[in-house]
Amino acid sequence: MSFPLLTVTAALPAIGAIATAAVPAARRTAAKWLALLFSLATLVLAAIVMIRFEPGGDRYQLTESHSWISDFGVRYELGVDGIAVVLIGLTALLIPFIILAGWHDADPLEDSNSRWRPTQGFFALILSVEAMVILSFEATDIFLFYIFFEAMLIPMYFLIGGFGDRAHEGGDKAAATQRSYAAVKFLLYNLAGGLIMLAAVVGIYVVAGSFSLQEITAARASGSLEMATNTERLLFLGFFFAFAVKAPLWPLHTWLPNAMGEATAPVAVLITAVVDKVGTFAMLRFCLGLFPEASKWATPVVLVLALVSIVYGALLAVGQRDMKRLVAYASISHFGFIVLGIFAMTSQGQSGATLYMVNHGISTAALMLVAGFLISRRGSRLIADYGGVQKVAPVLAGTFLIGGLATLSLPGLAPFVSEFLVLVGTFARYPVAGIIATLGIVLAALYVLVLYQRTMTGPVKPEVSTMPDLRVRELAVVAPLIALLIFLGVFPKPLTDIVNPAVQHTMSDVQQKDPKPEVEAAK
């Protein structure tokens, strides 16, 4: 029996969550270091998974399969393709930075009106989310995937509602109400999507007699399993609705600005850079893999929704006064690009979409975490409360600028490669959609540069005149992310070599080939 590497990779942060939660209340610092240690150990295992994965090998590798609920055909079945591998790497990479960035976010406040906040619980919840996200990327049994797809909502609910932004702390009942509202809205939206998906999960078992993704896709490819057209379309809609909520895709996006605005900056990164990627990943693995004909049938409508997300999210980001809500609306625009690339049904589009998931995670983490450091110093999320920061904290301003330039996909930084591939892939099959999507690039430059101008340049406001620059711990968070943005911006080959073979399998599932160019290249 081979070593269950995938199980151990997901189990380690779960064990870390239990161990961190069990640390005595008086040992808060020990709990932090324990959580960080487990997150780094998980990163090492994720790196081993990426090293052992062979891009030119079988579609699903490092597989594990054990009987679980035999009466209902449910198996504990794991396996990773190239898409899952890079997203597991992204998740394991970001969690240590999230923990370091949130080092003091759950400490008790000094004022007498503050409530005691369970520090151990904060870090235990982050590790539990990591475990569930990794298992979601690994699961090839549909029912197993569904369990963790839904279960991750519970720790996220407590992270949003129980550990709010310090800019609104200090006995403010209105702020507590806003946090509760954001947490409940997040939970209800995602639970509604999950309940609809549950009906579709049951439906596919009735039709296929199995929950195994590999068995169902193999049966469909061989012709031994055929679905009625209307049945396939209904099942597709059940899955897609849940994933569109999680992604989030317009018009199911409204929970995200509330959740990111009220959560701490590290938790906001956990939401949009880690948890939301499960939705777009699942579109590739389950929607296209299980329902190829329905996916092609729904493509025109999905492309319209993606384009609306791109333009709508960018327009609302331009008009935001709240720094964190600006990043939230920018993320909605970016997720529109990801969905556009997936449903462009070209290899360039889907490779770009997968890279976009990774690069968006890194760039958003860099920008949001630096914004969080800025907010913790000034005590305000409002853009108008800042000005002239680059004169008193030049390193903070410089890292903020690089994070912003990555968000607008500046050439030379990682997101440019993925956005370029998405647009090229979209132009190849849907040129009008590609043209409309380029509006998102123009608007991104507007909201990022205006944000930087209003907060970092101009006269120094009295409230920021004594603002300290980035500390050692904060530099340890931001510097590796920026280095990675630059490295992947000039040399994305390590990721594309892993992703491209997996994308070809997905293209084969939907029986699509890349359009031939109208003009052949000169030989």
C-alpha positions as CSV (number, residue, x, y, z in Angstrom):
1,M,0.0,0.0,0.0
2,S,1.5,3.3,-1.1
3,F,1.8,6.3,1.3
4,P,-1.5,8.3,1.4
5,L,0.2,11.6,0.5
6,L,-3.1,13.4,-0.4
7,T,-4.8,12.3,2.8
8,V,-1.9,13.4,5.0
9,T,-1.6,16.8,3.2
10,A,-5.3,17.5,4.0
11,A,-5.2,15.9,7.5
12,L,-2.2,17.8,8.7
13,P,-3.9,21.3,8.9
14,A,-7.0,19.6,10.5
15,I,-4.8,18.1,13.2
16,G,-3.1,21.5,13.6
17,A,-6.5,23.1,14.1
18,I,-7.4,20.6,16.9
19,A,-4.0,21.1,18.5
20,T,-4.1,24.9,18.3
21,A,-7.6,25.0,19.7
22,A,-6.5,22.8,22.6
23,V,-3.7,25.2,23.7
24,P,-4.5,26.7,27.1
25,A,-6.1,30.2,27.0
26,A,-3.1,31.8,28.7
27,R,-0.7,30.5,26.0
28,R,-1.9,32.6,23.1
29,T,1.6,33.1,21.6
30,A,2.3,29.4,21.7
31,A,-1.0,28.8,19.8
32,K,0.1,31.2,17.1
33,W,3.5,29.5,16.6
34,L,1.9,26.1,16.6
35,A,-0.6,27.1,13.9
36,L,2.2,28.6,11.9
37,L,4.3,25.5,12.3
38,F,1.5,23.3,11.0
39,S,0.8,25.6,8.1
40,L,4.5,25.4,7.1
41,A,4.5,21.6,7.4
42,T,1.5,21.5,5.1
43,L,3.3,23.7,2.6
44,V,6.2,21.2,2.6
45,L,3.7,18.4,1.9
46,A,2.0,20.4,-0.9
47,A,5.4,21.0,-2.5
48,I,6.1,17.2,-2.4
49,V,2.7,16.7,-4.1
50,M,3.7,19.1,-6.9
51,I,7.1,17.5,-7.2
52,R,5.7,13.9,-7.4
53,F,3.0,14.9,-9.9
54,E,4.0,14.0,-13.5
55,P,2.4,16.5,-16.0
56,G,2.7,14.0,-18.9
57,G,1.4,11.1,-16.8
58,D,-2.1,9.9,-16.0
59,R,-4.9,12.4,-15.7
60,Y,-5.5,11.7,-12.0
61,Q,-2.4,10.8,-9.9
62,L,-1.5,10.0,-6.3
63,T,-5.0,8.4,-6.2
64,E,-6.6,6.8,-3.1
65,S,-9.8,4.9,-3.1
66,H,-11.5,3.2,-0.1
67,S,-15.0,2.1,0.6
68,W,-16.8,4.6,2.9
69,I,-20.6,4.4,2.8
70,S,-21.0,1.3,0.7
71,D,-24.9,1.2,0.9
72,F,-25.0,4.5,-1.1
73,G,-22.0,4.0,-3.3
74,V,-20.0,6.7,-1.6
75,R,-16.2,6.2,-1.6
76,Y,-13.3,8.0,0.0
77,E,-11.7,8.7,-3.4
78,L,-8.9,11.2,-4.0
79,G,-6.8,12.2,-7.0
80,V,-5.2,15.3,-8.4
81,D,-4.8,16.6,-11.9
82,G,-2.6,19.5,-13.0
83,I,-5.3,22.1,-12.1
84,A,-5.8,20.7,-8.6
85,V,-2.1,20.5,-8.0
86,V,-1.4,24.2,-8.6
87,L,-4.4,25.2,-6.5
88,I,-3.3,23.0,-3.6
89,G,0.1,24.7,-3.9
90,L,-1.6,28.1,-3.9
91,T,-3.6,27.3,-0.8
92,A,-0.7,25.9,1.2
93,L,1.4,28.8,0.2
94,L,-1.0,31.5,1.3
95,I,-2.0,30.1,4.7
96,P,1.3,30.8,6.5
97,F,1.2,34.4,5.2
98,I,-2.4,34.8,6.3
99,I,-1.4,33.5,9.8
100,L,1.6,35.9,10.0
101,A,-0.5,38.8,8.8
102,G,-3.2,38.1,11.3
103,W,-0.7,37.6,14.2
104,H,-2.4,40.2,16.4
105,D,-5.9,40.2,14.9
106,A,-7.5,38.0,17.5
107,D,-5.6,39.4,20.6
108,P,-7.8,40.9,23.3
109,L,-8.3,44.7,22.9
110,E,-7.0,47.0,25.6
111,D,-10.1,49.1,26.1
112,S,-12.5,48.1,28.8
113,N,-15.5,47.8,26.5
114,S,-13.9,45.1,24.3
115,R,-15.0,41.5,24.5
116,W,-12.4,38.8,25.0
117,R,-11.6,37.1,21.6
118,P,-10.4,33.5,21.6
119,T,-7.0,33.8,19.9
120,Q,-6.6,30.0,19.6
121,G,-10.0,29.7,17.9
122,F,-9.1,32.2,15.3
123,F,-6.0,30.3,14.1
124,A,-7.7,26.9,14.5
125,L,-10.5,28.1,12.2
126,I,-8.0,29.2,9.6
127,L,-6.3,25.8,9.6
128,S,-9.7,24.0,9.4
129,V,-10.6,26.0,6.3
130,E,-7.3,25.0,4.8
131,A,-7.9,21.3,5.4
132,M,-11.4,21.5,3.8
133,V,-10.3,23.5,0.8
134,I,-7.4,21.0,0.1
135,L,-9.8,18.1,0.4
136,S,-12.2,19.8,-2.0
137,F,-9.4,20.0,-4.6
138,E,-8.4,16.4,-4.1
139,A,-11.8,14.7,-4.0
140,T,-12.9,12.8,-7.1
141,D,-16.0,11.3,-5.4
142,I,-18.8,13.8,-6.0
143,F,-20.5,13.3,-2.6
144,L,-17.1,13.6,-0.8
145,F,-16.5,16.9,-2.6
146,Y,-19.9,18.1,-1.7
147,I,-19.4,17.5,2.0
148,F,-16.2,19.6,2.2
149,F,-17.6,22.2,-0.3
150,E,-20.3,22.9,2.3
151,A,-18.4,22.2,5.5
152,M,-15.9,25.0,4.9
153,L,-18.8,27.5,5.3
154,I,-19.0,26.9,9.1
155,P,-15.5,28.0,10.1
156,M,-15.7,30.9,7.5
157,Y,-19.0,32.0,9.2
158,F,-17.3,32.3,12.5
159,L,-14.2,34.0,11.1
160,I,-16.3,36.7,9.4
161,G,-18.8,37.2,12.2
162,G,-16.6,36.6,15.3
163,F,-13.4,38.3,14.3
164,G,-14.2,41.6,12.7
165,D,-12.1,44.4,11.2
166,R,-10.2,46.3,14.0
167,A,-11.1,49.6,12.3
168,H,-14.6,49.1,13.7
169,E,-13.9,47.6,17.0
170,G,-14.2,49.0,20.5
171,G,-17.7,48.4,21.7
172,D,-19.4,49.7,18.5
173,K,-22.7,47.8,18.4
174,A,-23.4,49.0,14.9
175,A,-20.1,47.4,13.7
176,A,-21.0,44.1,15.5
177,T,-24.4,44.2,13.7
178,Q,-22.7,44.8,10.3
179,R,-20.3,41.8,11.0
180,S,-23.2,39.6,11.9
181,Y,-25.1,40.7,8.8
182,A,-22.1,40.0,6.6
183,A,-21.6,36.5,8.1
184,V,-25.2,35.5,7.9
185,K,-25.5,36.7,4.3
186,F,-22.3,34.8,3.4
187,L,-23.7,31.6,5.0
188,L,-27.3,31.9,3.5
189,Y,-26.1,32.6,0.0
190,N,-23.7,29.7,0.0
191,L,-26.1,27.3,1.7
192,A,-28.8,28.1,-0.8
193,G,-26.3,27.2,-3.6
194,G,-25.3,24.1,-1.8
195,L,-28.9,22.8,-1.3
196,I,-29.6,23.2,-5.0
197,M,-26.3,21.3,-5.7
198,L,-27.3,18.6,-3.3
199,A,-30.4,17.9,-5.4
200,A,-28.2,17.7,-8.4
201,V,-25.7,15.4,-6.6
202,V,-28.6,13.0,-5.8
203,G,-29.8,13.3,-9.4
204,I,-26.5,12.3,-10.9
205,Y,-26.4,9.2,-8.7
206,V,-29.8,8.2,-9.9
207,V,-28.8,8.7,-13.5
208,A,-25.3,7.3,-13.3
209,G,-25.5,4.9,-10.4
210,S,-22.1,6.2,-9.0
211,F,-20.6,9.2,-7.3
212,S,-17.2,8.6,-8.8
213,L,-16.1,11.3,-11.2
214,Q,-13.6,9.1,-13.0
215,E,-16.2,6.3,-13.5
216,I,-18.9,8.7,-14.8
217,T,-16.5,10.5,-17.2
218,A,-15.2,7.2,-18.5
219,A,-18.7,5.8,-19.0
220,R,-19.7,9.0,-20.9
221,A,-16.6,8.8,-23.1
222,S,-17.2,5.2,-23.9
223,G,-20.9,5.7,-24.7
224,S,-22.1,3.3,-22.0
225,L,-23.8,6.2,-20.1
226,E,-26.1,8.6,-21.9
227,M,-28.1,11.4,-20.3
228,A,-31.3,12.8,-21.6
229,T,-30.7,16.3,-22.9
230,N,-33.1,18.0,-20.4
231,T,-31.8,15.9,-17.5
232,E,-28.2,16.8,-18.2
233,R,-29.1,20.5,-18.5
234,L,-31.0,20.5,-15.2
235,L,-28.1,18.7,-13.4
236,F,-25.6,21.2,-14.9
237,L,-27.6,24.1,-13.6
238,G,-27.7,22.6,-10.1
239,F,-24.0,22.3,-10.0
240,F,-23.2,25.6,-11.8
241,F,-25.5,27.7,-9.5
242,A,-23.6,26.5,-6.4
243,F,-20.3,27.2,-8.0
244,A,-21.4,30.6,-9.3
245,V,-22.3,31.6,-5.8
246,K,-19.0,30.5,-4.4
247,A,-17.0,32.1,-7.3
248,P,-18.8,34.6,-7.0
249,L,-20.4,35.5,-10.4
250,W,-22.8,38.3,-11.1
251,P,-25.7,38.5,-9.9
252,L,-24.9,36.1,-7.1
253,H,-22.0,38.2,-5.9
254,T,-23.5,40.5,-3.4
255,W,-22.3,38.6,-0.3
256,L,-18.6,39.2,-1.1
257,P,-18.2,43.0,-0.6
258,N,-20.0,42.6,2.8
259,A,-17.9,39.7,3.9
260,M,-14.6,41.1,2.8
261,G,-15.4,44.6,4.2
262,E,-16.3,43.3,7.6
263,A,-13.7,40.6,8.0
264,T,-10.1,41.2,8.9
265,A,-7.7,41.7,6.0
266,P,-6.2,38.1,6.4
267,V,-9.7,36.6,6.5
268,A,-10.7,38.6,3.5
269,V,-7.7,37.1,1.7
270,L,-8.8,33.7,2.9
271,I,-12.2,34.3,1.3
272,T,-11.3,35.6,-2.1
273,A,-7.8,34.1,-2.7
274,V,-8.5,30.6,-1.3
275,V,-12.1,29.6,-0.6
276,D,-13.7,31.3,-3.7
277,K,-11.2,29.4,-6.0
278,V,-13.1,26.2,-5.1
279,G,-16.1,27.5,-7.2
280,T,-14.1,28.2,-10.4
281,F,-12.1,25.0,-10.0
282,A,-15.3,23.0,-9.7
283,M,-16.7,24.5,-12.9
284,L,-13.7,23.0,-14.7
285,R,-13.7,19.7,-13.0
286,F,-17.4,19.0,-12.5
287,C,-19.5,21.2,-14.9
288,L,-17.3,20.6,-18.0
289,G,-16.3,17.0,-17.0
290,L,-19.8,15.7,-16.1
291,F,-22.0,17.7,-18.4
292,P,-20.1,18.5,-21.6
293,E,-23.2,19.1,-23.8
294,A,-25.0,21.1,-21.2
295,S,-21.8,23.2,-20.7
296,K,-21.8,24.1,-24.4
297,W,-25.5,24.8,-24.3
298,A,-25.1,27.2,-21.4
299,T,-21.9,28.9,-22.8
300,P,-23.6,32.0,-24.4
301,V,-25.4,32.9,-21.2
302,V,-22.4,32.2,-19.0
303,L,-20.2,34.4,-21.2
304,V,-22.7,37.2,-20.8
305,L,-22.7,36.8,-17.0
306,A,-18.9,36.8,-17.0
307,L,-18.7,40.0,-19.1
308,V,-21.2,41.7,-16.8
309,S,-19.1,40.6,-13.8
310,I,-15.9,42.1,-15.4
311,V,-17.4,45.4,-16.3
312,Y,-19.8,45.8,-13.4
313,G,-17.2,44.8,-10.7
314,A,-14.6,47.2,-12.2
315,L,-17.1,50.1,-12.4
316,L,-18.2,49.7,-8.8
317,A,-14.5,49.4,-7.7
318,V,-13.9,52.8,-9.4
319,G,-16.6,54.4,-7.2
320,Q,-15.7,52.9,-3.9
321,R,-14.7,55.0,-0.8
322,D,-13.9,51.9,1.3
323,M,-10.5,50.4,0.5
324,K,-11.4,46.8,1.3
325,R,-14.7,46.9,-0.6
326,L,-12.7,48.3,-3.6
327,V,-10.6,45.1,-3.6
328,A,-13.7,43.0,-3.2
329,Y,-15.3,44.5,-6.3
330,A,-12.0,44.2,-8.2
331,S,-12.1,40.5,-7.3
332,I,-15.6,40.2,-8.8
333,S,-14.2,41.6,-12.0
334,H,-11.3,39.2,-11.9
335,F,-13.5,36.2,-11.3
336,G,-15.4,37.3,-14.4
337,F,-12.2,36.9,-16.4
338,I,-11.7,33.4,-14.9
339,V,-15.2,32.2,-15.8
340,L,-14.8,33.8,-19.3
341,G,-11.6,31.8,-19.9
342,I,-13.2,28.6,-18.7
343,F,-16.3,28.9,-21.0
344,A,-14.4,30.2,-24.0
345,M,-13.8,26.5,-24.6
346,T,-10.2,27.0,-25.9
347,S,-7.0,25.6,-24.4
348,Q,-5.5,29.1,-24.1
349,G,-8.6,30.4,-22.3
350,Q,-8.7,27.5,-19.8
351,S,-5.0,27.6,-19.2
352,G,-5.3,31.3,-18.6
353,A,-8.2,30.8,-16.3
354,T,-6.3,28.3,-14.2
355,L,-3.2,30.6,-14.0
356,Y,-5.6,33.5,-13.2
357,M,-6.8,31.6,-10.1
358,V,-3.2,31.2,-8.9
359,N,-2.0,34.7,-9.9
360,H,-5.2,36.4,-8.6
361,G,-4.7,34.7,-5.3
362,I,-1.1,36.0,-5.0
363,S,-1.8,39.5,-6.2
364,T,-4.9,40.0,-4.1
365,A,-3.1,38.6,-1.0
366,A,-0.3,41.1,-1.6
367,L,-2.6,44.1,-2.1
368,M,-5.2,43.3,0.6
369,L,-2.6,42.4,3.3
370,V,-0.7,45.6,2.7
371,A,-4.0,47.5,2.8
372,G,-4.7,45.7,6.1
373,F,-1.4,46.9,7.6
374,L,-2.3,50.4,6.4
375,I,-5.7,50.2,8.0
376,S,-4.4,48.9,11.3
377,R,-2.1,51.9,11.6
378,R,-4.7,54.6,10.8
379,G,-7.8,52.8,12.1
380,S,-9.9,53.6,9.1
381,R,-10.9,51.8,5.8
382,L,-12.0,55.1,4.1
383,I,-9.7,56.2,1.3
384,A,-10.3,59.8,2.0
385,D,-8.7,59.5,5.5
386,Y,-5.3,58.9,3.9
387,G,-2.8,61.1,1.9
388,G,0.9,61.4,1.6
389,V,1.7,58.0,3.1
390,Q,4.6,57.4,0.7
391,K,6.5,60.3,2.4
392,V,6.3,58.8,5.8
393,A,6.2,55.0,5.0
394,P,7.9,54.5,1.6
395,V,8.3,50.8,1.9
396,L,4.6,50.3,2.7
397,A,3.7,52.6,-0.2
398,G,6.0,50.8,-2.6
399,T,4.7,47.3,-1.8
400,F,1.1,48.7,-2.0
401,L,2.0,50.0,-5.5
402,I,3.4,46.7,-6.7
403,G,0.3,44.9,-5.4
404,G,-1.9,47.4,-7.2
405,L,0.0,47.1,-10.4
406,A,-0.3,43.3,-10.3
407,T,-4.0,43.7,-9.8
408,L,-4.3,45.8,-13.0
409,S,-2.2,43.1,-14.8
410,L,0.8,45.2,-15.6
411,P,3.2,43.4,-18.0
412,G,6.0,41.8,-16.2
413,L,3.9,40.8,-13.2
414,A,2.1,37.4,-13.0
415,P,-1.5,38.3,-13.6
416,F,-0.6,39.8,-17.0
417,V,0.2,36.3,-18.4
418,S,-3.1,34.8,-17.3
419,E,-5.2,37.7,-18.4
420,F,-3.5,37.8,-21.8
421,L,-4.1,34.0,-22.3
422,V,-7.8,34.4,-21.3
423,L,-8.3,37.3,-23.8
424,V,-6.4,35.4,-26.6
425,G,-8.5,32.3,-26.0
426,T,-11.7,34.3,-25.9
427,F,-10.8,36.3,-29.1
428,A,-10.2,33.0,-30.9
429,R,-13.8,31.8,-30.6
430,Y,-15.8,34.8,-29.4
431,P,-14.1,38.0,-30.6
432,V,-17.0,40.3,-29.5
433,A,-16.8,39.0,-25.9
434,G,-13.0,39.5,-26.0
435,I,-13.4,43.1,-27.1
436,I,-15.9,43.8,-24.3
437,A,-13.6,42.1,-21.7
438,T,-10.8,44.5,-22.5
439,L,-12.9,47.3,-20.8
440,G,-12.0,45.6,-17.6
441,I,-8.3,46.2,-18.2
442,V,-8.9,50.0,-18.7
443,L,-11.1,50.3,-15.6
444,A,-8.6,48.3,-13.5
445,A,-5.9,50.8,-14.3
446,L,-8.3,53.6,-13.3
447,Y,-9.4,52.2,-9.9
448,V,-5.9,51.1,-8.9
449,L,-4.1,54.3,-9.8
450,V,-6.7,56.5,-8.3
451,L,-6.5,54.5,-5.1
452,Y,-2.8,54.8,-5.0
453,Q,-2.9,58.6,-5.8
454,R,-5.5,59.3,-3.1
455,T,-3.8,57.3,-0.3
456,M,-0.1,57.6,-1.0
457,T,0.6,60.9,-2.8
458,G,-0.2,64.5,-2.1
459,P,0.2,66.4,1.2
460,V,0.8,64.4,4.3
461,K,-2.4,64.3,6.5
462,P,-1.8,64.9,10.2
463,E,-3.3,61.6,11.1
464,V,-0.6,59.7,9.1
465,S,2.4,61.9,9.8
466,T,3.7,59.5,12.5
467,M,2.7,56.3,10.7
468,P,5.5,53.7,11.0
469,D,6.8,51.8,8.0
470,L,6.5,48.1,7.5
471,R,7.8,46.0,10.4
472,V,9.9,42.9,10.0
473,R,6.9,40.5,10.4
474,E,5.0,42.5,7.8
475,L,7.9,42.5,5.4
476,A,8.2,38.7,5.9
477,V,4.5,38.5,4.7
478,V,4.7,40.9,1.7
479,A,8.2,40.4,0.3
480,P,7.8,36.7,-0.8
481,L,4.5,37.5,-2.4
482,I,5.9,40.3,-4.5
483,A,9.0,38.2,-5.4
484,L,6.6,35.5,-6.6
485,L,4.5,38.0,-8.6
486,I,7.7,39.1,-10.4
487,F,9.1,35.6,-10.9
488,L,5.9,34.2,-12.4
489,G,5.4,37.3,-14.5
490,V,8.7,36.7,-16.4
491,F,8.8,32.9,-16.1
492,P,5.3,31.2,-15.9
493,K,6.6,28.0,-17.5
494,P,6.7,25.9,-14.2
495,L,2.9,26.4,-13.9
496,T,2.0,26.2,-17.5
497,D,3.9,22.8,-17.9
498,I,1.6,21.4,-15.1
499,V,-1.6,23.0,-16.2
500,N,-1.6,22.5,-20.0
501,P,-2.0,18.7,-20.1
502,A,-4.9,18.9,-17.6
503,V,-6.6,21.5,-19.8
504,Q,-6.2,19.3,-22.8
505,H,-8.1,16.5,-20.9
506,T,-10.9,19.0,-20.1
507,M,-11.0,20.1,-23.8
508,S,-11.4,16.4,-24.7
509,D,-14.3,16.1,-22.2
510,V,-16.3,18.7,-24.0
511,Q,-15.1,17.5,-27.4
512,Q,-13.7,20.9,-28.4
513,K,-10.7,21.9,-30.4
514,D,-9.0,25.2,-30.7
515,P,-10.2,27.3,-33.7
516,K,-7.7,27.4,-36.5
517,P,-6.3,30.8,-37.3
518,E,-7.8,32.5,-40.3
519,V,-4.3,33.3,-41.6
520,E,-1.7,30.5,-41.5
521,A,1.7,31.5,-40.1
522,A,4.5,31.7,-42.6
523,K,6.8,28.7,-42.7
